[in-house]
Amino acid sequence: MATSLTYDAVVIGSGPNGLAAAITLARAQKSVLLIEAAGSIGGGMRSAELTLPGFIHDICSAIHPLGASSPFFRELPLHEHGLEWIHSPAPLAHPFDDGMALTLEKSIDATADQLARDTKTYRRLMTPLVNDWGTLVNMTLAPLLRFPRHPLALTRFGIPALLPLQTFAKTLFREERTRALFAGLTGHSMLTMGHIVSASFSLVLGILGHYVGWPIAKGGSQKLADALGSYFQSLGGEIVTDQRVTSIQELPSARAYLFDTSPRQLVEIVGDKLPIPYQNRLQKYRYGMGVFKLDWALSEPIPWKAVACSRAATLHIGPTLRDIATSEKTIWQGRHAEKPYVIVAQQSLFDRTRAPDGKHTAWGYCHVPNGSTADMTEAVENQIERFAPGFRDCILAHHRMNTADYQTYNPNYLGGDINGGVQDIFQLVMRPTLRLNPYSTPTKGIYLCSSSTPPGGGVHGMCGYHAANSVLKEMF
C-alpha cells in the first residue's frame, strides 16, 4: 500500500458502517481511502459458495429490513450500481406445533386478522407507529442523547418500547401466538425477554415489516456491499483490500481516521495515542451472545407443515414466548439451550440466482454463549425438523460456523457477537462509553464508526453516517 499520499480521511473496515462513512465523506468532496483486511469488501454483507458449487450463501446478514429503510441508504442511487431488492409475499412466518403459522404481512390488517382476540389491539398499536415511522426512523437510528424533534411520535413509540418484552407481551396481548410473534422479533436483539427496552426491538422490526418489508438482495447480500463500494468509487473514493491494519503507523497521513472496528481493536491499533483512562473504559465494553450458524444446500424447498411458511423468506423457530424466553435466558447465563430459538432464511424460494435449477439454499442460526465452540448442528436441525418433517432428507451439504469461526471471519465479531456489543439500556446510551459525541475519541482526528457506536447493530450504515458527519463538523 502506498504511504506517500495524503488523504482527508482514511476509513479502516468496509462493513456497512465503514462504507457509509466513506461515502458520506466522499460526497462532501473529501479525498477518502477505504482499507479492508479481507479480500473483498462488505464485512457482514458478504456472500460465497459455502457448501457446493453454484449454491450462493450469505455468510452473515441475509435479510435487510434495516437496510431497505435506512435513511442514508435510501438516498443513494444503489439501484444504478446493481442492487435489486426482492420481497417475499410475507416478510416473516412463525410456525407452531399444531401445523399452523402466523405471518407478519405487509398489511397491518392482514396481520391483525390472524390474531383472534388481539386483532383490535394490534391495529391500535401498530397503525400510528407505522404512520409515524418516516419521522421515527431518524430518531431511533441516531444517538439517544439528543432532544427529539418530534416528541409526540417518540412518546407513542417510547412508552411501550422501554418495557421488557415479557411485560409488554403479557400486558397487551391475550393470545399466546401473538406473544410468540413478538418474542420471535425480540430474539434478534440477543437480549433476554426480561431486559428493559427489549420490546423496542420487536416494535421496530414489526413496524419495518409493514413499512418497507424484509427484503433480500438479489444474488446475495454481497450485492449490497458491491453497490455501496461501486458508488463510493464513482465519487472518487479509493479501496484497498487484503490489507490488515495492525498499527496506525502503517496508515498514510490523513486529517481523520475512522475505525469500523470493535473498541478492543481500536485500542490494539491506535495504542498509546489514546489516553489510558479512555483505553480502560473501552476495554470494559461488554460483548453479548455469540451465534452458531448453518448453511444448507438443499435438493428441494424446506417441507414446512404450515403452507404459509413458504410465503416468507424469514422464519422464527420457537413456538411460544416461554420457549423463546427460556432459550435466550439459558444462553445469557452461559449455558446452551436444548431447544434453541432459531432464525431461518430461505432466500432461494424467491431468488433463483442462489442455487442451480431445481435446488435450494437455506440459512439458520441460534444464539450461544459468547466464545462457545459447541456444535449445535443437531439441536438446530431438530428444531427445523420439528416444523418441517423430512427436512434432513433434503440436505445435500451443510456448512457450519461457530463463534470462533465468526471472529476469524470478522474480528469485529468478538466471541461471535455479530451486534458489536450488548445492546441493553446501558450500552444503547453509553455506546461504546459515555461521551457527548460517541463517535469521537479524546485524541483529535481518531473516530470510531462501527456498530459499537449508536444506533448499534444491523445493516443500516447509520453508525458510519453519523460518525462521518461528526468528522465533517469537527475536522473540516
C-alpha positions as a printed Julia matrix, in Angstrom:
476×3 Matrix{Float64}:
   0.0     0.0     0.0
   1.35    3.42   -0.95
   2.04    5.54    2.14
   3.25    8.75    0.5
  -0.24   10.01   -0.34
  -2.16   12.35    1.92
  -5.92   11.92    2.32
  -8.58   13.93    4.02
  -9.76   10.72    5.68
  -8.84    7.06    5.93
 -11.55    4.53    6.87
 -10.45    1.18    8.29
 -13.01   -1.59    7.69
 -15.57   -1.94    4.9
 -18.67   -3.21    6.67
 -21.91   -1.28    6.15
 -20.75    1.43    8.55
 -17.26    1.8     7.1
 -18.76    2.09    3.62
 -21.37    4.58    4.83
 -18.7     6.71    6.5
 -16.51    6.65    3.4
 -19.42    7.58    1.11
 -20.55   10.42    3.39
 -17.09   11.93    3.36
 -16.64   11.42   -0.4
 -19.99   13.11   -1.06
 -18.61   16.09    0.83
 -15.8    16.12   -1.76
 -13.14   14.83    0.62
 -10.38   12.5    -0.53
 -11.02    9.15    1.14
  -9.13    5.86    1.3
 -11.05    2.75    2.47
  -8.91   -0.15    3.73
 -10.25   -3.7     4.15
  -8.37   -6.64    5.7
 -10.25   -9.31    3.72
 -10.07   -9.99    0.01
 -13.48   -8.43   -0.63
 -15.42   -5.57    0.89
 -18.61   -5.98    2.88
 -17.95   -7.12    6.44
 -21.15   -8.93    7.42
 -22.67   -8.43    3.95
 -20.55  -10.96    2.09
 -21.83  -13.99    0.17
 -19.99  -17.09   -1.03
 -20.33  -20.7    -2.24
 -20.01  -22.21    1.22
 -21.42  -25.68    0.52
 -21.42  -26.81   -3.12
 -20.62  -25.08   -6.44
 -23.5   -22.9    -7.61
 -25.08  -22.52   -4.16
 -24.73  -18.89   -3.0
 -24.95  -18.38    0.77
 -24.97  -15.2     2.84
 -22.14  -15.54    5.34
 -23.74  -13.32    7.98
 -26.54  -10.84    7.23
 -29.24  -12.11    4.9
 -32.49  -10.24    5.47
 -32.45   -6.45    5.25
 -35.4    -4.55    6.74
 -32.99   -2.01    8.23
 -31.04   -1.75    5.0
 -34.16   -1.08    2.96
 -35.41    1.52    5.45
 -32.09    3.18    6.29
 -32.47    6.94    5.78
 -28.91    7.02    4.45
 -29.07    4.05    2.08
 -32.42    5.21    0.71
 -30.94    8.46   -0.55
 -28.18    6.69   -2.52
 -28.61    5.55   -6.16
 -27.7     1.97   -5.29
 -30.01    0.52   -7.94
 -27.76    2.18  -10.52
 -24.88    0.17   -9.08
 -26.51   -3.26   -9.25
 -28.65   -3.54   -6.1
 -32.09   -5.09   -6.51
 -34.31   -5.83   -3.51
 -36.54   -8.92   -3.61
 -39.56   -9.11   -1.31
 -41.18  -12.38   -0.3
 -45.03  -12.24   -0.21
 -44.92  -12.23    3.61
 -41.92  -10.71    5.41
 -41.99  -13.31    8.22
 -43.58  -16.6     9.28
 -43.76  -18.06   12.78
 -44.78  -21.77   12.83
 -46.44  -23.62   15.71
 -46.57  -27.24   16.8
 -50.11  -27.77   15.5
 -49.01  -27.29   11.9
 -50.24  -23.71   11.62
 -48.25  -20.48   11.36
 -48.69  -16.76   11.88
 -47.36  -14.46    9.19
 -46.25  -10.89    9.51
 -47.82   -9.4     6.4
 -47.06   -6.1     4.71
 -50.64   -5.13    5.55
 -51.42   -4.33    9.2
 -54.99   -5.55    8.72
 -53.9    -8.84    7.12
 -51.62   -9.46   10.1
 -54.16   -8.39   12.7
 -56.89  -10.59   11.2
 -54.87  -13.69   12.22
 -54.69  -12.69   15.9
 -58.19  -13.59   17.21
 -58.77  -11.66   20.46
 -55.74   -9.45   19.78
 -56.91   -8.16   16.39
 -58.08   -4.73   17.57
 -55.17   -4.3    19.97
 -52.64   -4.99   17.24
 -54.26   -2.48   14.9
 -54.39    0.2    17.6
 -50.75   -0.4    18.5
 -49.16   -0.66   15.07
 -51.16    1.76   12.89
 -49.9     5.02   14.46
 -46.36    3.65   14.79
 -46.19    2.67   11.12
 -47.69    6.04   10.15
 -45.05    7.78   12.29
 -42.11    5.71   11.06
 -40.95    8.25    8.47
 -40.42   10.57   11.44
 -39.35    7.96   13.99
 -36.66    6.32   11.86
 -34.34    9.32   12.08
 -34.68    9.36   15.87
 -34.38    5.62   16.53
 -31.34    5.27   14.24
 -29.41    8.06   15.95
 -27.67    8.65   19.3
 -30.16    8.61   22.17
 -28.65   11.62   23.94
 -30.39   14.13   21.72
 -33.55   16.17   22.2
 -36.26   14.66   19.96
 -37.62   16.8    17.15
 -40.99   15.05   17.3
 -41.64   14.26   20.98
 -45.25   13.08   20.49
 -44.29   10.44   17.92
 -41.36    9.35   20.08
 -43.63    9.08   23.15
 -46.07    6.81   21.28
 -43.16    4.55   20.42
 -41.06    5.02   23.54
 -43.53    4.12   26.28
 -44.08    0.51   25.14
 -40.53    0.26   23.76
 -38.97    0.79   27.19
 -40.67   -2.31   28.59
 -39.2    -5.79   28.87
 -40.73   -7.94   26.14
 -42.34  -10.3    28.66
 -44.15   -7.41   30.37
 -45.1    -5.8    27.06
 -46.48   -9.01   25.52
 -48.38  -10.25   28.58
 -49.88   -6.81   29.31
 -51.07   -6.02   25.78
 -51.98   -9.4    24.3
 -54.2   -12.29   25.33
 -53.29  -14.79   22.61
 -50.19  -16.93   23.15
 -49.48  -16.83   19.43
 -49.38  -13.04   19.36
 -46.99  -13.09   22.3
 -44.82  -15.62   20.49
 -44.76  -13.46   17.36
 -43.35  -10.51   19.32
 -40.93  -12.73   21.25
 -39.52  -14.01   17.97
 -39.0   -10.44   16.78
 -37.26   -9.54   20.05
 -34.96  -12.54   19.66
 -32.95  -10.6    17.07
 -31.77   -8.3    19.87
 -29.67  -11.03   21.52
 -31.14   -9.94   24.87
 -33.38  -11.87   27.24
 -37.12  -11.25   27.2
 -36.72   -9.7    30.66
 -34.34   -6.9    29.65
 -35.59   -3.33   29.81
 -36.1    -1.97   26.24
 -36.18   -5.49   24.75
 -39.7    -4.72   23.48
 -38.26   -1.92   21.34
 -36.59   -4.43   19.02
 -39.86   -6.26   18.35
 -41.64   -2.98   17.68
 -39.02   -1.74   15.24
 -38.86   -5.0    13.29
 -42.65   -5.31   13.26
 -43.04   -1.73   12.05
 -40.47   -2.33    9.31
 -42.38   -5.39    8.11
 -45.37   -3.16    7.43
 -43.47   -0.06    6.33
 -40.86   -1.42    3.95
 -40.86   -5.23    4.22
 -37.97   -7.6     4.99
 -36.2    -7.89    1.62
 -33.23   -9.88    0.43
 -30.63   -8.65   -2.07
 -30.87  -10.4    -5.43
 -27.77  -12.51   -5.88
 -26.74  -12.33   -2.22
 -26.0    -9.74    0.44
 -22.64   -9.19   -1.26
 -24.58   -7.24   -3.91
 -25.43   -4.57   -1.32
 -21.75   -4.26   -0.37
 -20.72   -4.16   -4.04
 -23.28   -1.45   -4.82
 -22.04    0.69   -1.93
 -18.43    0.16   -2.97
 -19.19    0.97   -6.61
 -20.98    4.17   -5.66
 -18.1     5.18   -3.37
 -15.61    4.69   -6.19
 -17.83    6.69   -8.56
 -17.35    9.6    -6.14
 -13.57    9.29   -6.45
 -13.01    7.12   -3.38
 -10.21    4.56   -3.27
 -10.48    0.99   -1.93
  -7.62   -1.26   -0.85
  -8.35   -4.9     0.1
  -6.17   -7.65    1.57
  -4.53   -5.12    3.88
  -4.87   -5.86    7.57
  -4.04   -2.83    9.7
  -2.25   -3.67   12.95
  -0.93   -0.21   13.82
  -1.94    3.34   12.97
   1.7     3.86   12.0
   1.04    1.75    8.89
  -1.53    4.23    7.56
  -0.92    7.1     5.16
  -1.19   10.6     6.58
  -4.71   11.98    6.87
  -6.66   14.58    8.78
  -9.06   11.97   10.18
  -9.06    8.21   10.76
 -12.37    6.36   11.14
 -12.34    2.82   12.51
 -15.14    0.41   11.6
 -13.81   -1.91   14.3
 -14.66   -3.05   17.79
 -13.49   -0.85   20.7
 -10.94   -3.52   21.6
  -9.42   -3.44   18.12
  -9.29    0.35   18.22
  -7.12    0.13   21.35
  -4.89   -2.5    19.75
  -4.36   -0.49   16.56
  -4.12    3.05   17.94
  -2.31    2.12   21.15
  -0.76    4.86   23.22
  -2.26    7.64   21.09
  -5.39    7.19   23.25
  -5.35    8.32   26.9
  -5.07    5.42   29.35
  -8.39    6.18   31.15
 -10.23    6.1    27.82
  -8.49    2.88   26.83
  -9.58    1.35   30.14
 -13.2     2.32   29.53
 -13.12    0.77   26.06
 -11.62   -2.44   27.46
 -14.63   -2.7    29.81
 -17.08   -2.58   26.91
 -19.33   -5.65   27.09
 -19.9    -8.17   24.3
 -23.04  -10.28   24.13
 -24.22  -13.67   22.96
 -22.49  -15.37   20.08
 -24.06  -17.22   17.17
 -23.8   -20.71   15.72
 -24.84  -20.71   12.06
 -25.57  -23.35    9.44
 -25.94  -23.02    5.67
 -27.6   -25.78    3.71
 -27.58  -26.83    0.07
 -30.97  -28.49   -0.45
 -32.42  -30.81   -3.05
 -35.83  -29.16   -2.67
 -37.56  -26.45   -0.57
 -37.88  -27.0     3.17
 -41.09  -29.09    3.62
 -42.86  -26.94    6.22
 -46.05  -28.4     7.73
 -47.62  -24.93    7.61
 -48.14  -23.89    3.99
 -47.89  -20.23    5.0
 -44.19  -20.73    5.79
 -43.47  -20.96    2.07
 -44.62  -17.35    1.64
 -41.85  -15.89    3.82
 -38.1   -15.53    3.34
 -37.61  -15.4     7.14
 -38.9   -17.74    9.84
 -38.68  -17.7    13.63
 -38.5   -21.14   15.22
 -39.71  -21.12   18.82
 -43.41  -21.83   19.24
 -44.16  -19.87   22.41
 -43.0   -16.85   24.35
 -41.96  -19.21   27.14
 -39.88  -21.34   24.75
 -38.03  -18.34   23.34
 -37.6   -16.7    26.75
 -36.18  -19.92   28.21
 -33.77  -20.36   25.3
 -32.41  -16.82   25.47
 -32.17  -16.71   29.26
 -30.29  -20.02   29.3
 -27.74  -18.66   26.83
 -27.43  -15.33   28.65
 -26.5   -17.36   31.76
 -23.66  -19.05   29.85
 -25.33  -22.37   29.03
 -26.62  -23.92   25.8
 -30.32  -24.32   25.03
 -31.56  -27.84   24.29
 -34.3   -26.41   22.07
 -32.82  -23.12   20.86
 -34.68  -20.26   19.28
 -33.64  -20.4    15.62
 -33.82  -17.78   12.86
 -34.14  -19.31    9.39
 -33.84  -17.7     5.95
 -34.87  -19.42    2.72
 -33.63  -16.98    0.09
 -33.71  -19.28   -2.94
 -37.51  -19.62   -2.82
 -37.66  -16.02   -4.04
 -34.25  -15.52   -5.68
 -33.45  -18.17   -8.26
 -29.88  -16.87   -8.64
 -28.96  -18.5    -5.33
 -28.92  -22.18   -6.41
 -28.81  -24.42   -9.51
 -32.14  -25.13  -11.22
 -34.45  -27.16   -9.01
 -32.17  -26.85   -5.98
 -32.34  -24.51   -2.98
 -30.39  -22.87   -0.19
 -31.28  -22.14    3.42
 -29.54  -20.36    6.28
 -30.16  -20.64   10.01
 -28.6   -19.71   13.31
 -29.13  -19.91   17.04
 -27.56  -17.98   19.87
 -24.86  -19.5    22.07
 -22.74  -18.19   24.96
 -20.05  -15.76   23.88
 -16.98  -17.7    22.76
 -18.73  -21.09   22.67
 -17.32  -23.67   20.27
 -20.13  -26.19   20.86
 -21.53  -27.89   17.77
 -25.25  -27.01   17.75
 -25.97  -28.68   14.39
 -28.2   -31.4    15.8
 -30.14  -29.02   18.06
 -30.77  -26.53   15.23
 -31.75  -29.19   12.7
 -34.02  -30.88   15.26
 -35.87  -27.59   15.72
 -36.42  -27.22   11.97
 -37.37  -30.88   11.55
 -39.98  -30.35   14.28
 -41.87  -27.97   11.99
 -40.74  -29.43    8.67
 -40.65  -33.26    8.85
 -38.31  -34.58    6.19
 -36.05  -31.53    6.25
 -32.92  -33.62    6.83
 -33.71  -35.74    3.77
 -33.41  -32.59    1.64
 -29.89  -31.71    2.79
 -27.2   -32.18    0.13
 -24.47  -30.47    2.15
 -24.12  -28.11    5.07
 -21.57  -25.61    6.3
 -21.15  -24.62    9.97
 -19.71  -21.58   11.67
 -19.23  -21.36   15.43
 -18.24  -18.24   17.37
 -14.51  -18.79   16.75
 -15.14  -19.12   13.02
 -17.09  -15.86   13.05
 -14.37  -13.99   14.9
 -11.8   -15.31   12.41
 -14.06  -14.27    9.52
 -14.59  -10.8    11.0
 -12.5    -9.71   14.02
 -15.3    -7.27   14.94
 -17.39  -10.29   15.98
 -15.68  -10.84   19.32
 -16.79  -14.15   20.77
 -19.28  -14.47   17.91
 -21.21  -11.31   18.85
 -22.48  -10.04   15.48
 -24.17   -6.97   17.01
 -20.99   -5.15   18.03
 -21.66   -5.45   21.76
 -24.55   -5.91   24.18
 -27.49   -3.65   23.26
 -29.09   -3.28   26.68
 -30.24    0.09   28.01
 -26.79    0.99   29.33
 -24.9     0.25   26.13
 -27.56    1.86   23.98
 -26.96    5.14   25.83
 -23.24    4.67   26.53
 -22.01    3.13   23.29
 -19.09    2.5    23.47
 -18.7     4.75   26.53
 -20.33    7.89   27.85
 -19.36   10.84   25.63
 -21.34   13.76   24.24
 -20.06   12.73   20.82
 -19.91    8.91   20.97
 -18.02    8.66   17.66
 -15.06   10.83   18.71
 -12.19    9.86   20.97
 -10.12   12.11   23.24
  -7.46   12.1    20.51
  -8.1    14.61   17.75
  -8.71   13.03   14.37
  -9.42    9.49   15.6
 -13.03    8.26   15.41
 -14.99    5.04   15.87
 -17.73    4.36   13.3
 -18.68    0.71   13.88
 -21.82   -0.92   15.29
 -20.23   -0.43   18.71
 -21.46    3.17   18.37
 -25.09    4.39   18.17
 -27.51    3.2    16.98
 -25.88   -0.24   17.23
 -26.05   -3.48   15.26
 -27.79   -4.05   11.95
 -27.1    -3.37    8.28
 -28.18    0.27    8.08
 -24.93    2.24    7.85
 -26.18    4.88   10.28
 -23.25    4.49   12.69
 -20.86    5.32    9.87
 -23.08    8.11    8.55
 -23.27    9.85   11.95
 -19.56    9.35   12.6
 -18.61   10.87    9.25
 -20.83   13.87    9.87
 -19.05   14.32   13.22
 -15.75   14.33   11.34
 -17.02   16.89    8.83
 -18.2    19.14   11.63
 -15.12   18.86   13.85
 -12.24   18.43   11.4
 -13.33   20.26    8.26
